[in-house]
Amino acid sequence: MIAKVVTKTRLCAEQNDLAYWKSQTPLKRLEALEEIRTEYNNWKYGSEQGFQRVYRIIKRT
């Protein structure tokens, strides 16, 4: 059985998150962002995401 774990923190503890991300290299930050984006897209659109459609309006003469 899985036990539910709840932790409480003060709002001032969020500064630790900011300090952590500031200490990371830009490449590590982009990798984390890409992982979050991928997880969101899988949750929102499913595992298979196709190409978006592109529509063009062509003026006929």
C-alpha positions as CSV (number, residue, x, y, z in Angstrom):
1,M,0.0,0.0,0.0
2,I,1.2,3.5,-0.9
3,A,1.3,6.0,2.0
4,K,0.3,9.6,1.3
5,V,3.0,12.1,2.1
6,V,2.3,15.7,2.7
7,T,5.0,18.3,3.4
8,K,4.4,21.9,4.5
9,T,6.9,24.6,3.8
10,R,7.0,28.3,4.3
11,L,6.7,30.7,1.4
12,C,10.3,32.0,2.1
13,A,11.5,28.4,1.2
14,E,10.6,29.2,-2.5
15,Q,13.7,31.3,-2.7
16,N,15.7,28.1,-2.5
17,D,14.1,27.0,-5.7
18,L,15.2,30.3,-7.4
19,A,18.7,30.0,-6.1
20,Y,18.8,26.4,-7.3
21,W,17.8,27.3,-10.9
22,K,20.1,30.3,-11.0
23,S,22.9,28.0,-10.1
24,Q,22.2,25.6,-13.0
25,T,23.7,26.1,-16.4
26,P,21.5,27.4,-19.2
27,L,21.7,23.9,-20.9
28,K,20.4,22.2,-17.7
29,R,17.5,24.7,-17.5
30,L,16.6,24.1,-21.1
31,E,16.7,20.3,-20.6
32,A,14.4,20.6,-17.6
33,L,12.0,22.9,-19.6
34,E,11.9,20.4,-22.5
35,E,11.1,17.5,-20.1
36,I,8.2,19.5,-18.6
37,R,7.0,20.4,-22.1
38,T,7.1,16.8,-23.2
39,E,5.3,15.6,-20.1
40,Y,2.6,18.2,-20.6
41,N,2.1,17.4,-24.3
42,N,1.8,13.7,-23.5
43,W,-0.8,14.4,-20.8
44,K,-2.7,16.9,-23.0
45,Y,-2.5,15.3,-26.4
46,G,-1.6,11.7,-25.8
47,S,1.6,9.9,-26.7
48,E,1.3,10.5,-30.4
49,Q,1.4,14.1,-31.5
50,G,1.0,14.7,-35.2
51,F,1.8,17.7,-37.3
52,Q,-0.3,20.8,-36.9
53,R,-2.2,21.8,-40.0
54,V,-1.2,24.9,-41.9
55,Y,-3.8,26.7,-43.9
56,R,-3.0,29.3,-46.6
57,I,-5.4,31.6,-48.3
58,I,-4.4,32.0,-51.9
59,K,-5.9,34.9,-53.9
60,R,-7.2,33.6,-57.2
61,T,-7.1,36.1,-60.1
